[in-house]
């Protein structure tokens, strides 16, 4: 029986431990299971994951959580605890679907790199090669001397923004600076806008800094531009490209921008926000027309594992190759020196940034319970993942709102102390 079939049996607060009782499946796209000791993990010590997460649920830090640990290409533990909806008291299950938020960005990165490998895109290509509205010379917003707060002047950009700039958050496009403050007025997005309609509007937004000179997070605009570039090159909508080239062949049936079928829609975990010291359900809208590669995807933990395991395997899963090993190596290499250190909640030391993902250069300096060379990213809904080549391991942490900043480190520490070989 597969993990997906077993998921409905998971009860509130009960750890789902995967071992010999559930033999590996031959179904394409499903990473098989193993007893923890078979992959160098301690069953007893992995129980500390459950205890740590239950403490944070009891404290009201998070409503519920799904955690997954896979090593040497097999799932050693998949666990659901707490509630998918605190108002309805819906028990969390391992097949609940979570908003990925910015964990969509690594998927968009892979889509771009697939087209880089085919020769259709180069990292050095200016965005204007694909979106003509960006042909006009970019302008950079700089503070106006002795002006009112937020006032700026415009100076010419020293060069166009490139595909590589967008992947590395070095474009300055809606990156939290003076230009970003004017983005909603200059480039408003309506609920009916598609990428094709909205992205050209962004060409008129002033950049926040000269391209390539800083690392500043472009939460939505940068990777949505990349999503549109995929559409232009592939002549498909972004959701069609991802479904055809990644999700279907990888075995990710529960990963999408929206869920028109009632069965999957019923498995969407509710978003939560803290109000007056407690967690409350808050609305989250899914778009069927705007396919945001920056933050619009949703997925299950097991689905996302297929994607992460493919990267850990050097671009291959179950006999099918999606990227070459050297391309994956390029993605997980540090492209930004020490510019990411201390930015956007990153540790002040020990960090780097690759293509669409952060990289651990020095885990001791970063004070992270992740091995050197580990890479991954997080999302604003509280989700996160790490790929650790040194340990041949993937760790996935899925919540929907709450105090990820305290619960996630507890998960990471509990996983690391369970490694015994």
HELIX and SHEET records of a PDB file:
HELIX    1   1 UNK A    3  UNK A    6  1                                   4    
HELIX    2   2 UNK A    7  UNK A    9  5                                   3    
HELIX    3   3 UNK A   36  UNK A   39  5                                   4    
HELIX    4   4 UNK A   43  UNK A   58  1                                  16    
HELIX    5   5 UNK A  101  UNK A  104  5                                   4    
HELIX    6   6 UNK A  105  UNK A  117  1                                  13    
HELIX    7   7 UNK A  127  UNK A  129  5                                   3    
HELIX    8   8 UNK A  132  UNK A  135  5                                   4    
HELIX    9   9 UNK A  163  UNK A  167  1                                   5    
HELIX   10  10 UNK A  178  UNK A  181  1                                   4    
HELIX   11  11 UNK A  183  UNK A  186  1                                   4    
HELIX   12  12 UNK A  195  UNK A  198  1                                   4    
HELIX   13  13 UNK A  199  UNK A  204  5                                   6    
HELIX   14  14 UNK A  221  UNK A  234  1                                  14    
HELIX   15  15 UNK A  238  UNK A  242  1                                   5    
HELIX   16  16 UNK A  243  UNK A  247  3                                   5    
HELIX   17  17 UNK A  248  UNK A  250  1                                   3    
HELIX   18  18 UNK A  262  UNK A  265  1                                   4    
HELIX   19  19 UNK A  301  UNK A  312  1                                  12    
HELIX   20  20 UNK A  325  UNK A  331  1                                   7    
HELIX   21  21 UNK A  363  UNK A  366  1                                   4    
HELIX   22  22 UNK A  404  UNK A  416  1                                  13    
SHEET    1   A 8 UNK A  90  UNK A  91  0                                        
SHEET    2   A 8 UNK A  74  UNK A  85 -1                                        
SHEET    3   A 8 UNK A  64  UNK A  71 -1                                        
SHEET    4   A 8 UNK A 393  UNK A 398 -1                                        
SHEET    5   A 8 UNK A 384  UNK A 388 -1                                        
SHEET    6   A 8 UNK A 375  UNK A 378 -1                                        
SHEET    7   A 8 UNK A 358  UNK A 360 -1                                        
SHEET    8   A 8 UNK A 351  UNK A 353 -1                                        
SHEET    1   B 2 UNK A  98  UNK A  99  0                                        
SHEET    2   B 2 UNK A 298  UNK A 299 -1                                        
SHEET    1   C 2 UNK A 139  UNK A 143  0                                        
SHEET    2   C 2 UNK A 152  UNK A 156 -1                                        
SHEET    1   D 2 UNK A 271  UNK A 275  0                                        
SHEET    2   D 2 UNK A 278  UNK A 282 -1                                        
SHEET    1   E 2 UNK A 316  UNK A 317  0                                        
SHEET    2   E 2 UNK A 320  UNK A 321 -1                                        
END                                                                             
